[in-house]
Amino acid sequence: MKVKTLSASEAAYFLRAKLGDVRAWDDLLADMRRGRTSYHGEVLLPVGRYSATRHPRPVYLFSEVCEFVEKVSRLCPPPAKPHMLSMLEVDIDLTDKRHWSVRPPIATS
């Protein structure tokens, strides 16, 4: 039976696009494969390993990835849009030549 699959990196990219960049999705998928974690109680596991190269890589069913996105979307509120940036306005002396780690900005409201 032919099915649509995604590599682990493509699955992470898809999750980032659909659920936002609230997690390092590639690391989360790796931890799920090892049985170490879940995301809001849901786990996404690969269907098999594809070996087009020397090292077999995990592949995920596209339908299972979509189901995972739907389940998680119902469990947690949607994240902020990726293009929406949270800007913080600060006062900082740009002529100060000290290292950045010791140059404190002062937050203004």
TIVO-267350 format. One record per atom (N, C-alpha, C, O): residue number from 1; residue in one letter; x, y, z negated. Coordinates in pm, 1 decimal. Example, Ala and Ser with C-alpha at 12.3 -4.5 7.8 and 13.67 -1.06 7.14 Angstrom:
! TIVO-267350
{1,'A',{1319.0,-569.0,-780.0}}
{1,'A',{1230.0,-450.0,-780.0}}
{1,'A',{1320.0,-330.0,-780.0}}
{1,'A',{1423.6,-331.9,-846.5}}
{2,'S',{1285.0,-225.0,-708.0}}
{2,'S',{1367.0,-106.0,-714.0}}
{2,'S',{1290.0,3.0,-787.0}}
{2,'S',{1340.9,113.8,-803.9}}
! end
This chain:
! TIVO-267350
{1,'M',{84.7,-116.9,0.0}}
{1,'M',{0.0,0.0,0.0}}
{1,'M',{89.7,123.8,0.0}}
{1,'M',{181.9,134.8,-80.8}}
{2,'K',{62.0,214.7,89.8}}
{2,'K',{138.9,339.2,95.3}}
{2,'K',{73.7,442.9,4.7}}
{2,'K',{-47.0,466.2,10.0}}
{3,'V',{157.1,504.1,-78.2}}
{3,'V',{109.5,608.1,-169.4}}
{3,'V',{204.0,727.1,-161.8}}
{3,'V',{319.5,713.7,-121.4}}
{4,'K',{154.2,841.7,-200.4}}
{4,'K',{237.2,962.2,-204.5}}
{4,'K',{308.1,968.2,-338.6}}
{4,'K',{245.8,955.9,-444.1}}
{5,'T',{439.2,987.4,-333.1}}
{5,'T',{518.1,995.8,-455.6}}
{5,'T',{602.7,1122.2,-455.2}}
{5,'T',{627.2,1182.4,-350.6}}
{6,'L',{646.3,1160.6,-573.6}}
{6,'L',{735.9,1274.3,-593.0}}
{6,'L',{859.1,1226.2,-667.6}}
{6,'L',{849.4,1142.2,-757.0}}
{7,'S',{973.7,1278.8,-631.2}}
{7,'S',{1093.2,1251.6,-710.1}}
{7,'S',{1079.8,1323.0,-843.5}}
{7,'S',{990.7,1406.1,-861.4}}
{8,'A',{1167.5,1290.9,-936.2}}
{8,'A',{1161.4,1354.5,-1068.2}}
{8,'A',{1180.7,1505.2,-1058.0}}
{8,'A',{1113.9,1581.2,-1128.1}}
{9,'S',{1271.6,1548.9,-971.3}}
{9,'S',{1294.1,1693.0,-958.0}}
{9,'S',{1174.6,1762.1,-893.3}}
{9,'S',{1139.2,1873.6,-931.7}}
{10,'E',{1111.9,1696.2,-794.5}}
{10,'E',{993.0,1754.0,-732.1}}
{10,'E',{875.5,1755.9,-829.3}}
{10,'E',{797.0,1850.7,-830.0}}
{11,'A',{863.0,1651.9,-911.0}}
{11,'A',{757.0,1649.9,-1012.2}}
{11,'A',{777.3,1763.1,-1112.6}}
{11,'A',{681.2,1829.0,-1152.2}}
{12,'A',{901.8,1785.8,-1153.9}}
{12,'A',{930.7,1896.5,-1246.2}}
{12,'A',{897.2,2030.1,-1182.5}}
{12,'A',{843.0,2118.4,-1249.1}}
{13,'Y',{928.5,2046.3,-1055.3}}
{13,'Y',{896.5,2170.5,-983.4}}
{13,'Y',{745.3,2189.5,-975.8}}
{13,'Y',{695.5,2300.1,-996.6}}
{14,'F',{672.4,2082.2,-946.0}}
{14,'F',{526.2,2089.7,-937.7}}
{14,'F',{466.2,2127.1,-1072.9}}
{14,'F',{376.4,2211.1,-1080.0}}
{15,'L',{515.7,2065.0,-1180.4}}
{15,'L',{466.1,2097.0,-1314.6}}
{15,'L',{495.0,2241.7,-1351.4}}
{15,'L',{411.6,2308.8,-1412.2}}
{16,'R',{612.9,2289.5,-1314.5}}
{16,'R',{648.5,2429.1,-1342.2}}
{16,'R',{555.1,2523.3,-1267.4}}
{16,'R',{513.2,2625.6,-1321.5}}
{17,'A',{522.3,2488.6,-1142.7}}
{17,'A',{434.1,2574.2,-1062.5}}
{17,'A',{291.7,2574.6,-1117.0}}
{17,'A',{226.2,2678.8,-1117.2}}
{18,'K',{243.0,2459.4,-1163.3}}
{18,'K',{104.5,2447.9,-1209.0}}
{18,'K',{85.0,2485.1,-1355.3}}
{18,'K',{-17.1,2544.0,-1390.6}}
{19,'L',{182.2,2451.3,-1441.8}}
{19,'L',{164.9,2472.1,-1585.2}}
{19,'L',{250.2,2585.1,-1641.5}}
{19,'L',{239.8,2618.4,-1759.5}}
{20,'G',{333.8,2643.5,-1557.9}}
{20,'G',{417.2,2753.7,-1603.5}}
{20,'G',{552.7,2706.2,-1650.8}}
{20,'G',{579.9,2586.4,-1657.9}}
{21,'D',{635.6,2801.1,-1682.5}}
{21,'D',{772.2,2769.4,-1724.9}}
{21,'D',{785.0,2771.1,-1876.5}}
{21,'D',{882.4,2823.4,-1930.8}}
{22,'V',{686.3,2713.8,-1944.4}}
{22,'V',{688.6,2708.3,-2090.6}}
{22,'V',{779.8,2598.6,-2141.6}}
{22,'V',{812.0,2595.5,-2260.4}}
{23,'R',{822.4,2507.9,-2053.9}}
{23,'R',{909.3,2397.5,-2090.6}}
{23,'R',{1016.4,2380.5,-1984.3}}
{23,'R',{1002.5,2429.1,-1872.1}}
{24,'A',{1122.3,2311.5,-2020.4}}
{24,'A',{1218.6,2264.9,-1921.2}}
{24,'A',{1163.1,2130.5,-1874.0}}
{24,'A',{1189.7,2026.8,-1934.7}}
{25,'W',{1087.1,2133.3,-1767.2}}
{25,'W',{1010.7,2016.6,-1725.5}}
{25,'W',{1099.0,1897.8,-1688.6}}
{25,'W',{1061.4,1783.4,-1714.5}}
{26,'D',{1213.4,1922.0,-1629.9}}
{26,'D',{1301.1,1809.7,-1595.5}}
{26,'D',{1350.5,1738.2,-1721.1}}
{26,'D',{1358.5,1615.4,-1723.6}}
{27,'D',{1383.4,1813.9,-1824.4}}
{27,'D',{1425.3,1752.8,-1951.3}}
{27,'D',{1309.1,1680.9,-2018.9}}
{27,'D',{1326.9,1573.6,-2076.7}}
{28,'L',{1190.0,1740.4,-2011.5}}
{28,'L',{1072.5,1678.3,-2071.8}}
{28,'L',{1040.2,1545.2,-2003.6}}
{28,'L',{1008.6,1447.1,-2070.9}}
{29,'L',{1047.9,1541.7,-1870.5}}
{29,'L',{1022.0,1416.9,-1799.2}}
{29,'L',{1125.7,1310.6,-1835.5}}
{29,'L',{1091.5,1193.4,-1851.5}}
{30,'A',{1251.3,1350.9,-1848.5}}
{30,'A',{1355.5,1255.9,-1888.3}}
{30,'A',{1328.4,1201.6,-2028.2}}
{30,'A',{1345.9,1082.1,-2052.2}}
{31,'D',{1285.9,1287.2,-2120.7}}
{31,'D',{1254.4,1242.3,-2256.2}}
{31,'D',{1131.8,1151.1,-2258.0}}
{31,'D',{1126.1,1056.2,-2336.2}}
{32,'M',{1033.3,1179.8,-2171.6}}
{32,'M',{915.6,1092.5,-2163.1}}
{32,'M',{954.4,954.2,-2111.1}}
{32,'M',{901.4,853.6,-2158.0}}
{33,'R',{1046.3,948.3,-2014.8}}
{33,'R',{1091.3,818.9,-1963.3}}
{33,'R',{1158.4,736.2,-2072.1}}
{33,'R',{1150.6,613.4,-2070.8}}
{34,'R',{1224.3,803.5,-2166.5}}
{34,'R',{1291.8,734.1,-2276.2}}
{34,'R',{1199.1,705.9,-2393.9}}
{34,'R',{1239.8,642.0,-2490.9}}
{35,'G',{1074.0,753.2,-2386.0}}
{35,'G',{977.7,730.8,-2493.4}}
{35,'G',{998.6,819.3,-2613.8}}
{35,'G',{956.5,784.2,-2724.0}}
{36,'R',{1062.6,933.4,-2595.7}}
{36,'R',{1095.7,1021.4,-2708.5}}
{36,'R',{993.3,1130.8,-2735.1}}
{36,'R',{988.4,1184.5,-2845.7}}
{37,'T',{911.2,1165.0,-2635.9}}
{37,'T',{823.5,1279.6,-2655.4}}
{37,'T',{698.0,1266.8,-2569.9}}
{37,'T',{685.3,1177.8,-2485.9}}
{38,'S',{606.2,1359.4,-2595.0}}
{38,'S',{486.3,1374.9,-2513.5}}
{38,'S',{458.7,1524.0,-2503.4}}
{38,'S',{520.2,1604.1,-2573.8}}
{39,'Y',{367.8,1560.5,-2417.1}}
{39,'Y',{330.4,1702.0,-2404.4}}
{39,'Y',{182.4,1712.4,-2438.0}}
{39,'Y',{97.3,1669.6,-2360.0}}
{40,'H',{152.0,1768.8,-2553.3}}
{40,'H',{15.9,1777.4,-2606.1}}
{40,'H',{-49.1,1639.9,-2612.0}}
{40,'H',{-168.6,1625.8,-2585.9}}
{41,'G',{29.6,1539.1,-2646.2}}
{41,'G',{-21.0,1403.9,-2658.7}}
{41,'G',{-27.9,1326.0,-2528.9}}
{41,'G',{-59.1,1207.0,-2531.3}}
{42,'E',{-0.4,1387.6,-2418.0}}
{42,'E',{-5.4,1320.9,-2288.0}}
{42,'E',{135.5,1283.5,-2242.8}}
{42,'E',{231.3,1356.8,-2267.2}}
{43,'V',{146.6,1168.5,-2176.9}}
{43,'V',{275.2,1119.8,-2128.0}}
{43,'V',{263.2,1091.2,-1978.9}}
{43,'V',{164.8,1032.6,-1933.7}}
{44,'L',{362.6,1132.2,-1904.2}}
{44,'L',{369.8,1106.1,-1760.8}}
{44,'L',{491.1,1017.3,-1735.8}}
{44,'L',{604.5,1056.7,-1762.7}}
{45,'L',{466.3,897.7,-1684.4}}
{45,'L',{573.9,802.1,-1659.7}}
{45,'L',{587.0,774.2,-1510.3}}
{45,'L',{488.0,780.9,-1437.4}}
{46,'P',{706.8,743.3,-1464.4}}
{46,'P',{724.8,712.1,-1322.3}}
{46,'P',{660.1,578.4,-1286.2}}
{46,'P',{635.2,493.8,-1372.1}}
{47,'V',{634.0,562.1,-1157.2}}
{47,'V',{573.5,438.5,-1108.3}}
{47,'V',{680.4,338.3,-1065.9}}
{47,'V',{653.7,218.3,-1058.5}}
{48,'G',{799.0,386.0,-1038.6}}
{48,'G',{906.6,297.8,-996.2}}
{48,'G',{1034.1,376.8,-972.1}}
{48,'G',{1047.1,492.9,-1011.0}}
{49,'R',{1129.2,308.2,-905.3}}
{49,'R',{1256.2,373.5,-873.9}}
{49,'R',{1281.0,362.6,-724.0}}
{49,'R',{1260.1,257.4,-663.6}}
{50,'Y',{1325.0,471.0,-666.3}}
{50,'Y',{1353.2,477.4,-523.8}}
{50,'Y',{1503.4,488.5,-505.9}}
{50,'Y',{1568.1,570.5,-571.1}}
{51,'S',{1559.3,406.5,-417.7}}
{51,'S',{1704.7,406.8,-404.4}}
{51,'S',{1747.4,436.0,-260.8}}
{51,'S',{1801.4,348.3,-193.4}}
{52,'A',{1724.1,556.3,-214.0}}
{52,'A',{1771.8,596.7,-82.0}}
{52,'A',{1920.9,627.4,-88.4}}
{52,'A',{1990.5,624.6,13.1}}
{53,'T',{1968.2,656.4,-207.2}}
{53,'T',{2110.2,683.0,-228.4}}
{53,'T',{2168.1,568.7,-311.6}}
{53,'T',{2101.5,467.2,-332.3}}
{54,'R',{2288.0,583.9,-357.8}}
{54,'R',{2352.0,478.9,-438.1}}
{54,'R',{2279.9,453.2,-569.4}}
{54,'R',{2269.4,338.7,-613.6}}
{55,'H',{2229.9,559.7,-632.1}}
{55,'H',{2169.2,546.8,-763.9}}
{55,'H',{2017.7,556.6,-752.5}}
{55,'H',{1967.0,655.8,-700.2}}
{56,'P',{1944.4,457.1,-799.7}}
{56,'P',{1798.0,464.2,-794.8}}
{56,'P',{1746.0,577.2,-883.1}}
{56,'P',{1793.0,596.2,-995.3}}
{57,'R',{1650.2,650.4,-832.5}}
{57,'R',{1590.8,763.0,-905.1}}
{57,'R',{1443.4,734.7,-931.3}}
{57,'R',{1377.8,669.6,-850.0}}
{58,'P',{1390.3,782.8,-1043.8}}
{58,'P',{1248.5,760.3,-1072.2}}
{58,'P',{1159.8,839.4,-976.1}}
{58,'P',{1192.6,950.9,-935.6}}
{59,'V',{1046.3,778.1,-941.0}}
{59,'V',{946.2,846.5,-858.8}}
{59,'V',{812.6,840.5,-930.8}}
{59,'V',{782.5,744.4,-1001.6}}
{60,'Y',{733.8,944.4,-911.5}}
{60,'Y',{604.4,959.0,-976.4}}
{60,'Y',{494.7,958.3,-871.4}}
{60,'Y',{511.5,1015.2,-763.6}}
{61,'L',{382.5,894.3,-901.9}}
{61,'L',{267.7,900.0,-813.4}}
{61,'L',{212.4,1042.4,-815.1}}
{61,'L',{192.5,1101.1,-921.5}}
{62,'F',{188.5,1096.0,-698.3}}
{62,'F',{137.2,1232.8,-690.5}}
{62,'F',{0.8,1242.7,-759.4}}
{62,'F',{-28.1,1342.7,-825.1}}
{63,'S',{-82.6,1140.0,-744.7}}
{63,'S',{-215.1,1142.8,-808.0}}
{63,'S',{-203.2,1144.8,-960.9}}
{63,'S',{-281.9,1211.6,-1027.8}}
{64,'E',{-106.0,1072.4,-1016.3}}
{64,'E',{-86.8,1072.8,-1162.1}}
{64,'E',{-33.4,1206.5,-1211.1}}
{64,'E',{-68.5,1251.7,-1320.1}}
{65,'V',{51.4,1269.9,-1130.7}}
{65,'V',{101.8,1402.1,-1168.3}}
{65,'V',{-14.2,1502.0,-1170.3}}
{65,'V',{-23.0,1584.8,-1261.0}}
{66,'C',{-102.3,1494.7,-1071.7}}
{66,'C',{-219.0,1584.8,-1068.2}}
{66,'C',{-312.0,1559.4,-1186.4}}
{66,'C',{-363.5,1654.0,-1246.0}}
{67,'E',{-334.2,1431.8,-1220.9}}
{67,'E',{-416.6,1399.3,-1338.2}}
{67,'E',{-353.9,1453.5,-1465.4}}
{67,'E',{-424.5,1505.8,-1551.7}}
{68,'F',{-222.0,1441.7,-1478.3}}
{68,'F',{-150.8,1494.1,-1594.6}}
{68,'F',{-172.2,1645.0,-1605.8}}
{68,'F',{-197.0,1696.2,-1715.0}}
{69,'V',{-162.7,1715.7,-1494.3}}
{69,'V',{-182.1,1861.3,-1493.6}}
{69,'V',{-324.0,1895.1,-1537.4}}
{69,'V',{-343.6,1987.6,-1616.2}}
{70,'E',{-423.9,1821.3,-1487.6}}
{70,'E',{-563.2,1847.1,-1526.3}}
{70,'E',{-586.3,1823.6,-1674.4}}
{70,'E',{-649.7,1905.5,-1740.9}}
{71,'K',{-535.1,1711.3,-1727.8}}
{71,'K',{-552.9,1679.8,-1869.9}}
{71,'K',{-487.6,1784.6,-1958.6}}
{71,'K',{-548.0,1831.3,-2055.2}}
{72,'V',{-364.5,1821.4,-1925.9}}
{72,'V',{-291.7,1917.3,-2008.7}}
{72,'V',{-354.9,2055.6,-1998.0}}
{72,'V',{-356.6,2130.2,-2095.9}}
{73,'S',{-406.6,2090.6,-1881.1}}
{73,'S',{-470.8,2221.0,-1863.9}}
{73,'S',{-593.9,2233.8,-1952.4}}
{73,'S',{-625.6,2342.5,-2000.5}}
{74,'R',{-663.5,2121.5,-1973.8}}
{74,'R',{-780.1,2125.0,-2062.6}}
{74,'R',{-739.3,2135.9,-2209.4}}
{74,'R',{-813.3,2192.1,-2290.2}}
{75,'L',{-621.9,2082.3,-2244.4}}
{75,'L',{-578.6,2079.9,-2384.1}}
{75,'L',{-514.9,2209.4,-2432.0}}
{75,'L',{-524.3,2242.9,-2550.1}}
{76,'C',{-450.6,2282.0,-2342.6}}
{76,'C',{-382.7,2404.7,-2385.1}}
{76,'C',{-422.5,2518.8,-2291.1}}
{76,'C',{-451.8,2495.4,-2173.9}}
{77,'P',{-423.4,2640.4,-2341.7}}
{77,'P',{-461.8,2754.0,-2257.8}}
{77,'P',{-360.2,2775.6,-2146.7}}
{77,'P',{-242.3,2743.6,-2162.2}}
{78,'P',{-406.1,2829.6,-2035.1}}
{78,'P',{-312.4,2854.3,-1925.2}}
{78,'P',{-207.1,2957.6,-1964.8}}
{78,'P',{-238.5,3054.9,-2033.3}}
{79,'P',{-83.0,2937.3,-1922.5}}
{79,'P',{22.8,3032.4,-1956.5}}
{79,'P',{8.9,3160.9,-1876.5}}
{79,'P',{-72.0,3170.4,-1784.3}}
{80,'A',{88.6,3258.2,-1913.2}}
{80,'A',{90.4,3383.3,-1839.1}}
{80,'A',{137.9,3356.6,-1697.3}}
{80,'A',{211.6,3261.2,-1672.6}}
{81,'K',{96.4,3439.6,-1606.1}}
{81,'K',{138.0,3424.8,-1467.2}}
{81,'K',{289.0,3437.0,-1458.6}}
{81,'K',{348.1,3519.5,-1528.3}}
{82,'P',{353.2,3355.9,-1373.6}}
{82,'P',{498.8,3360.7,-1364.3}}
{82,'P',{552.7,3496.0,-1320.6}}
{82,'P',{664.5,3532.8,-1356.7}}
{83,'H',{474.3,3570.3,-1243.3}}
{83,'H',{524.2,3698.9,-1196.3}}
{83,'H',{504.7,3810.4,-1298.8}}
{83,'H',{556.6,3920.5,-1280.8}}
{84,'M',{430.8,3783.0,-1405.5}}
{84,'M',{408.7,3882.4,-1509.9}}
{84,'M',{526.0,3876.5,-1607.8}}
{84,'M',{548.0,3774.8,-1673.4}}
{85,'L',{599.8,3984.9,-1616.7}}
{85,'L',{714.0,3989.8,-1707.1}}
{85,'L',{677.0,4064.7,-1833.7}}
{85,'L',{601.8,4162.1,-1829.1}}
{86,'S',{727.9,4021.0,-1943.5}}
{86,'S',{706.7,4087.6,-2070.1}}
{86,'S',{825.0,4181.0,-2093.8}}
{86,'S',{930.9,4137.4,-2139.0}}
{87,'M',{807.3,4306.8,-2064.1}}
{87,'M',{915.0,4404.8,-2077.1}}
{87,'M',{915.5,4462.2,-2218.1}}
{87,'M',{810.4,4484.8,-2278.2}}
{88,'L',{1033.5,4484.9,-2268.6}}
{88,'L',{1052.0,4545.9,-2399.3}}
{88,'L',{1132.7,4672.9,-2378.3}}
{88,'L',{1241.5,4669.6,-2320.7}}
{89,'E',{1079.6,4783.9,-2424.8}}
{89,'E',{1149.6,4910.7,-2409.5}}
{89,'E',{1238.9,4933.8,-2531.2}}
{89,'E',{1192.2,4929.5,-2645.0}}
{90,'V',{1368.0,4958.5,-2506.2}}
{90,'V',{1465.0,4975.3,-2614.1}}
{90,'V',{1551.5,5097.5,-2587.6}}
{90,'V',{1566.5,5142.2,-2473.9}}
{91,'D',{1608.1,5150.2,-2695.8}}
{91,'D',{1709.8,5254.0,-2684.9}}
{91,'D',{1845.2,5187.4,-2699.5}}
{91,'D',{1870.1,5115.7,-2796.4}}
{92,'I',{1933.4,5211.7,-2601.9}}
{92,'I',{2066.7,5153.1,-2608.6}}
{92,'I',{2165.0,5250.1,-2544.8}}
{92,'I',{2134.0,5316.3,-2445.8}}
{93,'D',{2281.6,5257.2,-2602.3}}
{93,'D',{2387.0,5344.9,-2550.5}}
{93,'D',{2465.0,5268.5,-2443.7}}
{93,'D',{2546.0,5181.8,-2476.3}}
{94,'L',{2441.2,5300.0,-2317.1}}
{94,'L',{2506.5,5229.2,-2207.6}}
{94,'L',{2652.5,5268.8,-2190.9}}
{94,'L',{2727.1,5202.0,-2119.3}}
{95,'T',{2694.1,5377.4,-2256.8}}
{95,'T',{2834.9,5416.7,-2249.1}}
{95,'T',{2919.4,5345.4,-2354.4}}
{95,'T',{3042.2,5353.9,-2352.3}}
{96,'D',{2853.4,5275.4,-2445.9}}
{96,'D',{2923.4,5198.9,-2548.7}}
{96,'D',{2996.4,5082.6,-2481.0}}
{96,'D',{2933.3,5001.3,-2413.6}}
{97,'K',{3126.9,5073.9,-2498.0}}
{97,'K',{3208.2,4973.3,-2429.2}}
{97,'K',{3235.4,4849.2,-2512.7}}
{97,'K',{3316.5,4765.2,-2473.9}}
{98,'R',{3168.1,4836.4,-2627.9}}
{98,'R',{3186.3,4716.7,-2708.6}}
{98,'R',{3121.9,4596.3,-2639.4}}
{98,'R',{3043.6,4610.7,-2545.6}}
{99,'H',{3157.0,4478.9,-2688.1}}
{99,'H',{3099.6,4355.3,-2634.7}}
{99,'H',{2947.9,4357.5,-2653.6}}
{99,'H',{2898.4,4413.7,-2751.2}}
{100,'W',{2874.6,4296.8,-2561.0}}
{100,'W',{2729.2,4300.4,-2566.7}}
{100,'W',{2672.9,4240.8,-2695.1}}
{100,'W',{2565.4,4281.0,-2739.7}}
{101,'S',{2744.5,4144.7,-2755.6}}
{101,'S',{2691.2,4077.8,-2874.2}}
{101,'S',{2695.3,4165.8,-2999.3}}
{101,'S',{2628.9,4134.8,-3098.2}}
{102,'V',{2771.8,4274.2,-2996.4}}
{102,'V',{2778.3,4363.7,-3112.0}}
{102,'V',{2719.7,4501.0,-3079.6}}
{102,'V',{2733.2,4594.6,-3158.5}}
{103,'R',{2655.3,4513.2,-2965.1}}
{103,'R',{2592.3,4639.6,-2924.7}}
{103,'R',{2441.9,4627.3,-2947.2}}
{103,'R',{2371.4,4575.9,-2860.4}}
{104,'P',{2391.5,4672.8,-3060.6}}
{104,'P',{2251.2,4650.0,-3094.2}}
{104,'P',{2155.8,4750.2,-3024.4}}
{104,'P',{2173.9,4871.2,-3037.6}}
{105,'P',{2057.0,4701.3,-2952.3}}
{105,'P',{1953.1,4791.4,-2902.8}}
{105,'P',{1852.3,4818.8,-3013.9}}
{105,'P',{1834.9,4737.4,-3104.6}}
{106,'I',{1787.4,4932.0,-3006.1}}
{106,'I',{1687.5,4969.5,-3105.8}}
{106,'I',{1552.4,4966.8,-3035.3}}
{106,'I',{1528.4,5044.6,-2942.9}}
{107,'A',{1464.8,4877.3,-3078.9}}
{107,'A',{1333.7,4863.3,-3016.3}}
{107,'A',{1247.7,4984.4,-3048.1}}
{107,'A',{1246.4,5032.3,-3161.5}}
{108,'T',{1176.8,5033.2,-2949.2}}
{108,'T',{1082.5,5144.2,-2967.5}}
{108,'T',{944.9,5094.8,-2930.2}}
{108,'T',{930.1,5010.1,-2842.0}}
{109,'S',{846.3,5146.4,-2995.6}}
{109,'S',{709.4,5101.6,-2967.1}}
{109,'S',{635.2,5197.9,-2881.2}}
{109,'S',{518.8,5174.5,-2848.5}}
! end
